[in-house]
Amino acid sequence: MNKPYFRLVISLVWITLTCCLSKQKEGALPTVDFSLKYAEGFKVAYEGKVKWVDVNYPYQGAESGYHYLLVPKGDSIPFHDKNTQVISIPIETIVCTSTTHIPLLDIIDETDKLVGFPTTDYISSLKMRKRVDDGKVVDLGIDKGMNLEKLFVLYPSLVMGYAMSGDLGQLKKIQEMGVPVVINAEYLEKHPLGRAEWIKFMALFFNKEKAADSVFQIIETEYLNTSKLAHKDSVKLSVISGVVYGDAWFMPGGQNFAARLFKDAGCTYLWEEDTSQGFLELGFESVYEKANNVDLWIGVGSFLSLEELKNSDQRYSNFKPFRQKKVYTYNARKGAKGGSEFLELGYARPDIILKDLVKIAHPSLLKNYELYFYKKLD
């Protein structure tokens, strides 16, 4: 059985927290090494012990980024413009707003810093669920309607949010309460390893950059080695993804995170020539015409069986992978309260997703590996 968290905890034993020389902001002293290899959504520069952090693309189509100045507690604050938010570090408590933030805390061993979360039932992490069950994480209500009174009582060192547009809604109100807010835009990264590299973003606020980098290197190595293995097989099975919602079939665009994973798994994604990064909205007929004889169907929303899939739309049963029982869901693992472990942990662990896909498409290459996130529908 695969135990990703266990492997990461073991690897952390070997992590040294010494600092090395780094690229520096112009005129700054050399400090901690902080290089980003895949992530394009944020950047960091050091000036002595101070960190200048830019989130380049806080939401899709953003014309400008957000700027943060991370200053050690008690140190003098450098001159900055009015659009730069100052945050004292290391932070002592945090409120997160997405389950994808939870593994970032777990991985750098800062699980105990989470004090609030909207709808805690969504949390799947065993470590974090224990905190929730022990009453150490306050349920703040639904994401877009968080209970600001409860949050104000907590008065966390930081709220980590995400944005779909320039309208920050409640996050703006939280800032006006005097609580620092930072935007995590990991979901906009094109490369799966780019999303995982946001482990380093979370680490900035705890001075855990070295630990985060060491863990990320393990994830990167596993991912690249798995992809290299997949491409040793000359057979490239064709893949489709998604299902119909309303009047449209939603599936990943050709430059989407999922499409890149299919490619790196040695598969042929039928819409890989598409240039969009988001999701396509296609008519059922156009999908059927192109993909009725596809080899694999990976990712079918919340459906848990072929019968359930067929009952929602009889036409699904005409696809070759349906007839051959080669349809896979990513919801094999659920948290204690029903949260999706894939949706929580997947961004941080693309290496596990990739191994699952390689096991599905090239089973002989990973003979002793058991699927972790995915399972075949019966």
Secondary structure, DSSP 8 states (H G I E B T S, - for coil): ---HHHHHHHHHTT-----------TT----S----SS--SEEEEEETTEEEEEES-SSTT-SS-EEEEEEETTS------TTEEEEEES-S-EEESSGGGHHHHHHTT-GGGEEEESSGGG---HHHHHHHHTT-SEE--SGGG--HHHHHHH--SEEEE--SSS--THHHHHHHTT--EEE--GGG-SSHHHHHTTHHHHHHTTT-HHHHHHHHHHHHHHHHHHHHHHTT-----EEE--EEETTEEEEE-TTSHHHHHHHHTT-EETTTT---SSEEEE-HHHHHHHHTT-SEEE--TT--SHHHHHHH-GGGGGSHHHHTT-EEES-S-B-TTS-BHHHHHTTT-HHHHHHHHHHHH-GGGGTT---SS-EE--
